[in-house]
Amino acid sequence: MLSPKKIKWRKPQKGRMKGKASRGATLAFGDCGIQALEPGRVSSRQIEAARVAMTRKIKRGAKVWIRVFPNKAITKKPAETRMGKGKGAPEYWAAVVRPGTVLFEMAGAPDKVTEEAAMRLAMNKLPIKARYIVNELAER
């Protein structure tokens, strides 16, 4: 699973997911992709599950790019713990996703039907609403 090698702070603050994505909102590498429609956090396990589902469906016949990286540590306090006594320990890594962010891209799939089916399979593994987008220039 994905996780950063080095971080500045061990326990980052929550932050807010206001507004639309200003960067990473268009296709940069592939012919088609998955674009987020709502804000949320996507954990490294969910990213990996979507990637595995996609690559298995296309039988490794296409190039896949992961456009998000889980660089935020999400902390959690143990179950049945009283209030106070500081912040919990880091539990997992997550990527903060805003509406419009392209999560995955794909190029070189055998056919369009398989390509879209693989993307739909990957979208079902994600905790947020997403849509399938196609690069208009690549289809010509």
N, CA, C and O of each residue as an XYZ file, in Angstrom:
560
protein
N       0.823     -1.195      0.000
C       0.000      0.000      0.000
C       0.863      1.253      0.000
O       2.022      1.233      0.412
N       0.272      2.330     -0.467
C       0.996      3.585     -0.565
C       1.083      4.294      0.779
O       0.114      4.336      1.536
N       2.246      4.847      1.064
C       2.438      5.699      2.240
C       3.699      6.529      2.018
O       4.618      6.076      1.335
N       3.759      7.727      2.578
C       4.938      8.565      2.364
C       6.178      8.038      3.084
O       6.078      7.426      4.148
N       7.335      8.279      2.498
C       8.597      7.837      3.098
C       8.960      8.728      4.284
O       9.407      8.249      5.327
N       8.758     10.031      4.104
C       9.143     10.992      5.133
C       8.065     12.055      5.237
O       7.562     12.535      4.221
N       7.708     12.426      6.460
C       6.698     13.455      6.661
C       7.202     14.502      7.637
O       8.091     14.239      8.447
N       6.625     15.691      7.549
C       7.055     16.775      8.420
C       6.427     16.641      9.808
O       7.099     16.837     10.821
N       5.117     16.301      9.846
C       4.413     16.158     11.113
C       3.780     14.773     11.194
O       3.225     14.274     10.215
N       3.872     14.155     12.377
C       3.344     12.797     12.558
C       1.825     12.761     12.619
O       1.201     11.826     12.117
N       1.222     13.792     13.239
C      -0.232     13.842     13.402
C      -0.760     15.160     12.825
O      -0.804     16.164     13.536
N      -1.156     15.172     11.563
C      -1.657     16.419     10.965
C      -3.057     16.770     11.464
O      -3.792     15.906     11.942
N      -3.417     18.049     11.347
C      -4.761     18.481     11.711
C      -5.748     18.058     10.623
O      -5.362     17.738      9.498
N      -7.045     18.066     10.992
C      -8.086     17.590     10.077
C      -8.156     18.386      8.783
O      -8.112     17.809      7.697
N      -8.265     19.690      8.887
C      -8.407     20.532      7.703
C      -9.832     20.506      7.176
O     -10.684     19.815      7.735
N     -10.102     21.243      6.118
C     -11.417     21.304      5.504
C     -11.310     20.965      4.023
O     -10.269     21.182      3.401
N     -12.391     20.433      3.464
C     -12.392     20.051      2.051
C     -13.334     20.956      1.253
O     -14.138     20.479      0.450
N     -13.224     22.260      1.484
C     -14.087     23.224      0.801
C     -13.648     23.430     -0.642
O     -12.461     23.341     -0.955
N     -14.601     23.703     -1.512
C     -14.310     24.108     -2.877
C     -13.970     22.976     -3.819
O     -13.912     21.808     -3.433
N     -13.745     23.356     -5.072
C     -13.424     22.395     -6.116
C     -11.906     22.266     -6.257
O     -11.152     23.111     -5.775
N     -11.474     21.196     -6.924
C     -10.041     20.960     -7.128
C      -9.479     22.013     -8.073
O     -10.032     22.252     -9.146
N      -8.377     22.641     -7.668
C      -7.744     23.640     -8.528
C      -6.661     22.992     -9.391
O      -6.340     23.477    -10.476
N      -6.109     21.895     -8.891
C      -5.078     21.181     -9.640
C      -5.491     19.733     -9.813
O      -6.261     19.204     -9.012
N      -4.987     19.094    -10.849
C      -5.262     17.679    -11.076
C      -6.700     17.400    -11.463
O      -7.231     16.334    -11.151
N      -7.345     18.356    -12.148
C      -8.752     18.206    -12.509
C      -8.968     17.813    -13.970
O     -10.107     17.619    -14.396
N      -7.883     17.693    -14.742
C      -8.009     17.292    -16.143
C      -7.139     16.069    -16.419
O      -6.202     15.781    -15.673
N      -7.457     15.356    -17.494
C      -6.660     14.196    -17.886
C      -5.298     14.670    -18.382
O      -5.223     15.572    -19.217
N      -4.231     14.075    -17.882
C      -2.883     14.498    -18.250
C      -2.104     13.409    -18.986
O      -1.234     13.719    -19.800
N      -2.405     12.134    -18.711
C      -1.602     11.047    -19.263
C      -2.397     10.106    -20.162
O      -1.947      9.774    -21.258
N      -3.571      9.674    -19.712
C      -4.321      8.637    -20.406
C      -5.447      9.136    -21.285
O      -5.650     10.339    -21.452
N      -6.193      8.157    -21.857
C      -7.324      8.442    -22.737
C      -8.617      8.605    -21.944
O      -9.528      9.312    -22.374
N      -8.697      7.945    -20.778
C      -9.902      8.017    -19.962
C      -9.495      7.997    -18.494
O      -8.348      7.702    -18.158
N     -10.464      8.319    -17.613
C     -10.133      8.357    -16.201
C     -11.347      8.359    -15.298
O     -12.488      8.309    -15.758
N     -11.080      8.418    -13.995
C     -12.109      8.498    -12.975
C     -11.965      9.848    -12.290
O     -10.892     10.190    -11.794
N     -13.061     10.622    -12.265
C     -13.051     11.954    -11.669
C     -13.999     11.995    -10.473
O     -15.138     11.536    -10.561
N     -13.530     12.543     -9.363
C     -14.338     12.647     -8.142
C     -15.437     13.686     -8.323
O     -15.226     14.730     -8.939
N     -16.623     13.381     -7.772
C     -17.746     14.313     -7.848
C     -18.082     14.924     -6.494
O     -18.870     15.868     -6.420
N     -17.494     14.397     -5.423
C     -17.745     14.935     -4.088
C     -16.461     14.902     -3.271
O     -15.550     14.131     -3.573
N     -16.385     15.747     -2.221
C     -15.180     15.734     -1.407
C     -15.145     14.526     -0.471
O     -16.186     13.977     -0.109
N     -13.946     14.126     -0.090
C     -13.814     13.014      0.848
C     -12.372     12.577      0.994
O     -11.459     13.140      0.390
N     -12.197     11.548      1.822
C     -10.868     10.961      2.014
C     -10.862      9.575      1.398
O     -11.788      8.791      1.606
N      -9.822      9.274      0.644
C      -9.665      7.947      0.049
C      -8.433      7.322      0.684
O      -7.325      7.835      0.527
N      -8.618      6.217      1.403
C      -7.504      5.580      2.108
C      -6.592      4.834      1.132
O      -6.981      4.553     -0.002
N      -5.387      4.522      1.579
C      -4.427      3.816      0.728
C      -4.945      2.428      0.364
O      -4.663      1.935     -0.728
N      -5.698      1.793      1.259
C      -6.294      0.475      0.972
C      -7.328      0.570     -0.141
O      -7.397     -0.309     -1.000
N      -8.129      1.627     -0.133
C      -9.159      1.809     -1.158
C      -8.536      2.111     -2.512
O      -9.026      1.639     -3.538
N      -7.464      2.891     -2.526
C      -6.742      3.188     -3.768
C      -6.182      1.895     -4.356
O      -6.306      1.641     -5.554
N      -5.570      1.090     -3.508
C      -4.974     -0.183     -3.948
C      -6.043     -1.154     -4.434
O      -5.839     -1.843     -5.433
N      -7.187     -1.222     -3.737
C      -8.280     -2.117     -4.144
C      -8.820     -1.725     -5.514
O      -9.105     -2.591     -6.342
N      -8.960     -0.431     -5.753
C      -9.441      0.056     -7.051
C      -8.428     -0.256     -8.148
O      -8.803     -0.677     -9.243
N      -7.150     -0.051     -7.856
C      -6.100     -0.333     -8.845
C      -6.065     -1.809     -9.216
O      -5.976     -2.151    -10.395
N      -6.136     -2.688     -8.216
C      -6.105     -4.142     -8.455
C      -7.315     -4.570     -9.276
O      -7.180     -5.352    -10.217
N      -8.503     -4.062     -8.927
C      -9.728     -4.401     -9.659
C      -9.624     -3.985    -11.122
O     -10.025     -4.728    -12.018
N      -9.080     -2.789    -11.356
C      -8.940     -2.270    -12.714
C      -7.965     -3.101    -13.546
O      -8.273     -3.503    -14.668
N      -6.788     -3.350    -12.979
C      -5.753     -4.077    -13.731
C      -6.145     -5.526    -13.982
O      -5.761     -6.095    -15.004
N      -6.903     -6.136    -13.072
C      -7.363     -7.515    -13.286
C      -8.400     -7.581    -14.393
O      -8.411     -8.521    -15.188
N      -9.280     -6.573    -14.445
C     -10.337     -6.559    -15.458
C      -9.758     -6.419    -16.859
O     -10.236     -7.056    -17.797
N      -8.732     -5.589    -17.003
C      -8.125     -5.387    -18.327
C      -7.015     -6.387    -18.602
O      -6.366     -6.338    -19.647
N      -6.802     -7.301    -17.650
C      -5.787     -8.354    -17.765
C      -4.409     -7.772    -18.086
O      -3.683     -8.286    -18.937
N      -4.067     -6.684    -17.382
C      -2.785     -5.975    -17.533
C      -2.509     -5.573    -18.980
O      -1.355     -5.537    -19.405
N      -3.565     -5.272    -19.735
C      -3.400     -4.903    -21.140
C      -3.334     -3.415    -21.386
O      -3.297     -2.987    -22.539
N      -3.318     -2.615    -20.340
C      -3.281     -1.164    -20.492
C      -2.405     -0.541    -19.418
O      -2.081     -1.173    -18.412
N      -2.030      0.708    -19.649
C      -1.230      1.458    -18.674
C      -2.177      2.204    -17.750
O      -3.112      2.858    -18.210
N      -1.935      2.109    -16.438
C      -2.776      2.771    -15.438
C      -1.933      3.752    -14.625
O      -0.839      3.424    -14.167
N      -2.464      4.953    -14.461
C      -1.812      5.968    -13.631
C      -2.676      6.249    -12.414
O      -3.889      6.415    -12.536
N      -2.055      6.304    -11.236
C      -2.748      6.699    -10.007
C      -2.397      8.162     -9.785
O      -1.229      8.499     -9.587
N      -3.407      9.037     -9.819
C      -3.162     10.474     -9.748
C      -3.281     11.062     -8.348
O      -3.037     12.254     -8.160
N      -3.654     10.240     -7.355
C      -3.739     10.723     -5.967
C      -2.762      9.937     -5.104
O      -2.453      8.779     -5.387
N      -2.282     10.582     -4.049
C      -1.352      9.915     -3.147
C      -1.788     10.127     -1.704
O      -2.069     11.259     -1.310
N      -1.850      9.060     -0.905
C      -2.261      9.206      0.496
C      -1.137      9.784      1.359
O      -0.282      9.049      1.853
N      -1.147     11.095      1.533
C      -0.061     11.755      2.263
C      -0.512     12.332      3.603
O       0.233     13.086      4.230
N      -1.731     11.987      4.054
C      -2.238     12.503      5.317
C      -2.489     11.354      6.284
O      -3.235     10.427      5.967
N      -1.870     11.409      7.463
C      -2.071     10.371      8.487
C      -3.387     10.643      9.199
O      -3.612     11.751      9.685
N      -4.254      9.648      9.263
C      -5.530      9.769      9.963
C      -5.381      9.073     11.312
O      -5.040      7.892     11.385
N      -5.642      9.828     12.376
C      -5.472      9.292     13.731
C      -6.792      8.773     14.275
O      -7.867      9.170     13.825
N      -6.692      7.868     15.261
C      -7.884      7.300     15.879
C      -7.549      6.924     17.313
O      -6.481      6.383     17.599
N      -8.476      7.219     18.201
C      -8.278      6.825     19.603
C      -8.793      5.405     19.787
O      -9.711      4.994     19.076
N      -8.232      4.649     20.715
C      -8.700      3.279     20.947
C     -10.168      3.245     21.388
O     -10.687      4.232     21.909
N     -10.823      2.120     21.179
C     -12.223      1.961     21.575
C     -12.339      2.003     23.099
O     -11.432      1.576     23.814
N     -13.461      2.522     23.580
C     -13.768      2.607     25.008
C     -12.722      3.393     25.804
O     -12.353      3.020     26.918
N     -12.258      4.486     25.202
C     -11.295      5.368     25.868
C     -12.017      6.645     26.280
O     -12.828      7.171     25.519
N     -11.732      7.139     27.465
C     -12.381      8.362     27.944
C     -11.863      9.583     27.199
O     -10.809      9.557     26.564
N     -12.637     10.645     27.301
C     -12.279     11.900     26.640
C     -10.970     12.455     27.215
O     -10.605     12.186     28.359
N     -10.281     13.236     26.383
C      -9.041     13.855     26.834
C      -7.839     12.964     26.590
O      -7.899     12.048     25.770
N      -6.767     13.220     27.284
C      -5.511     12.467     27.186
C      -4.869     12.534     25.797
O      -4.183     11.602     25.377
N      -5.094     13.630     25.098
C      -4.397     13.853     23.831
C      -5.007     13.190     22.608
O      -6.037     12.519     22.674
N      -4.337     13.403     21.503
C      -4.793     12.894     20.209
C      -4.379     11.433     20.047
O      -3.353     11.009     20.579
N      -5.184     10.667     19.310
C      -4.911      9.250     19.097
C      -3.708      9.008     18.199
O      -3.161      9.934     17.602
N      -3.311      7.753     18.118
C      -2.169      7.363     17.286
C      -2.583      7.295     15.809
O      -3.748      7.037     15.507
N      -1.626      7.526     14.877
C      -1.950      7.408     13.454
C      -2.428      5.987     13.113
O      -1.781      5.000     13.463
N      -3.569      5.909     12.427
C      -4.206      4.628     12.119
C      -3.950      4.189     10.677
O      -3.598      3.036     10.427
N      -4.130      5.125      9.720
C      -3.929      4.800      8.308
C      -3.619      6.071      7.528
O      -3.710      7.175      8.064
N      -3.252      5.908      6.257
C      -2.923      7.028      5.383
C      -4.071      7.256      4.411
O      -4.680      6.304      3.923
N      -4.364      8.527      4.132
C      -5.459      8.847      3.214
C      -5.095     10.021      2.322
O      -4.265     10.860      2.671
N      -5.742     10.058      1.153
C      -5.596     11.176      0.226
C      -6.837     12.042      0.349
O      -7.955     11.529      0.317
N      -6.655     13.345      0.489
C      -7.782     14.270      0.554
C      -8.181     14.593     -0.885
O      -7.369     15.076     -1.674
N      -9.444     14.317     -1.213
C      -9.928     14.481     -2.586
C     -11.041     15.518     -2.611
O     -11.994     15.443     -1.834
N     -10.908     16.490     -3.516
C     -11.947     17.507     -3.711
C     -12.708     17.206     -4.990
O     -12.202     16.470     -5.837
N     -13.918     17.754     -5.163
C     -14.667     17.500     -6.404
C     -13.875     17.968     -7.623
O     -13.337     19.075     -7.630
N     -13.805     17.140     -8.631
C     -13.081     17.469     -9.866
C     -11.726     16.801     -9.972
O     -11.149     16.768    -11.059
N     -11.201     16.271     -8.891
C      -9.891     15.618     -8.906
C      -9.939     14.337     -9.731
O     -10.847     13.522     -9.568
N      -8.961     14.162    -10.615
C      -8.847     12.920    -11.381
C      -8.081     11.924    -10.515
O      -6.945     12.184    -10.115
N      -8.705     10.788    -10.228
C      -8.116      9.798     -9.330
C      -7.248      8.792    -10.072
O      -6.138      8.484     -9.637
N      -7.751      8.278    -11.191
C      -7.040      7.279    -11.990
C      -7.141      7.648    -13.465
O      -8.101      8.284    -13.897
N      -6.124      7.233    -14.232
C      -6.157      7.379    -15.683
C      -5.721      6.075    -16.322
O      -4.985      5.289    -15.724
N      -6.194      5.848    -17.569
C      -5.854      4.615    -18.272
C      -5.648      4.899    -19.755
O      -6.335      5.741    -20.335
N      -4.707      4.198    -20.359
C      -4.459      4.323    -21.794
C      -4.054      2.969    -22.364
O      -3.372      2.186    -21.703
N      -4.474      2.703    -23.583
C      -4.056      1.501    -24.297
C      -4.850      0.252    -23.979
O      -4.332     -0.857    -24.105
N      -6.120      0.411    -23.561
C      -6.963     -0.758    -23.279
C      -7.356     -1.439    -24.589
O      -7.444     -0.774    -25.620
N      -7.598     -2.779    -24.568
C      -7.944     -3.505    -25.790
C      -9.180     -2.950    -26.509
O      -9.160     -2.802    -27.731
N     -10.253     -2.642    -25.773
C     -11.436     -2.033    -26.376
C     -12.143     -1.131    -25.378
O     -11.888     -1.206    -24.176
N     -13.026     -0.283    -25.873
C     -13.708      0.720    -25.044
C     -14.635      0.096    -24.001
O     -14.773      0.629    -22.900
N     -15.273     -1.035    -24.339
C     -16.213     -1.688    -23.417
C     -15.467     -2.204    -22.189
O     -15.915     -2.003    -21.060
N     -14.330     -2.870    -22.406
C     -13.512     -3.385    -21.310
C     -12.956     -2.236    -20.472
O     -12.904     -2.310    -19.244
N     -12.545     -1.180    -21.158
C     -11.983      0.001    -20.498
C     -12.994      0.617    -19.534
O     -12.665      0.901    -18.382
N     -14.229      0.823    -20.009
C     -15.269      1.421    -19.173
C     -15.688      0.481    -18.041
O     -15.944      0.929    -16.923
N     -15.757     -0.820    -18.329
C     -16.121     -1.809    -17.304
C     -15.083     -1.833    -16.184
O     -15.433     -1.945    -15.009
N     -13.811     -1.727    -16.551
C     -12.730     -1.708    -15.554
C     -12.824     -0.467    -14.677
O     -12.621     -0.539    -13.465
N     -13.132      0.671    -15.293
C     -13.270      1.917    -14.543
C     -14.467      1.865    -13.591
O     -14.379      2.335    -12.457
N     -15.585      1.296    -14.050
C     -16.793      1.172    -13.212
C     -16.517      0.265    -12.012
O     -16.986      0.528    -10.905
N     -15.755     -0.798    -12.242
C     -15.381     -1.725    -11.175
C     -14.536     -0.999    -10.121
O     -14.729     -1.187     -8.919
N     -13.608     -0.176    -10.585
C     -12.748      0.598     -9.680
C     -13.554      1.636     -8.905
O     -13.287      1.874     -7.727
N     -14.541      2.255     -9.561
C     -15.366      3.269     -8.897
C     -16.162      2.683     -7.734
O     -16.412      3.365     -6.740
N     -16.558      1.415     -7.862
C     -17.305      0.754     -6.797
C     -16.460      0.514     -5.553
O     -17.007      0.314     -4.468
N     -15.152      0.528     -5.689
C     -14.244      0.329     -4.552
C     -13.977      1.631     -3.791
O     -13.395      1.605     -2.706
N     -14.393      2.754     -4.346
C     -14.108      4.053     -3.739
C     -15.252      4.527     -2.846
O     -16.412      4.218     -3.120
N     -14.943      5.280     -1.773
C     -15.969      5.727     -0.835
C     -16.726      6.984     -1.272
O     -17.643      7.431     -0.582
N     -16.340      7.553     -2.418
C     -16.973      8.784     -2.895
C     -17.618      8.560     -4.256
O     -17.299      7.601     -4.959
N     -18.533      9.462     -4.617
C     -19.150      9.396     -5.942
C     -18.121      9.853     -6.961
O     -17.396     10.823     -6.738
N     -18.065      9.147     -8.080
C     -17.109      9.492     -9.131
C     -17.760      9.255    -10.488
O     -18.813      8.623    -10.581
N     -17.122      9.769    -11.540
C     -17.636      9.539    -12.892
C     -16.509      9.145    -13.838
O     -15.333      9.417    -13.595
N     -16.916      8.491    -14.929
C     -15.996      8.039    -15.968
C     -15.850      9.171    -16.975
O     -16.848      9.639    -17.523
N     -14.629      9.616    -17.225
C     -14.403     10.692    -18.196
C     -13.494     10.209    -19.309
O     -12.642      9.344    -19.106
N     -13.690     10.782    -20.487
C     -12.919     10.385    -21.674
C     -12.276     11.631    -22.276
O     -12.891     12.696    -22.326
N     -11.035     11.485    -22.731
C     -10.329     12.561    -23.411
C     -10.841     12.608    -24.848
O     -10.677     11.644    -25.597
N     -11.457     13.718    -25.235
C     -12.065     13.848    -26.563
C     -11.019     13.790    -27.678
O     -11.300     13.278    -28.761
N      -9.828     14.305    -27.424
C      -8.776     14.324    -28.450
C      -8.219     12.935    -28.717
O      -7.788     12.650    -29.835
N      -8.220     12.065    -27.712
C      -7.637     10.726    -27.848
C      -8.524      9.791    -28.654
O      -8.030      8.808    -29.206
N      -9.830     10.074    -28.738
C     -10.743      9.176    -29.437
C     -10.645      9.278    -30.948
O     -11.005      8.339    -31.657
N     -10.162     10.405    -31.446
C     -10.111     10.619    -32.900
C      -9.119      9.722    -33.574
O      -8.961      9.782    -34.793
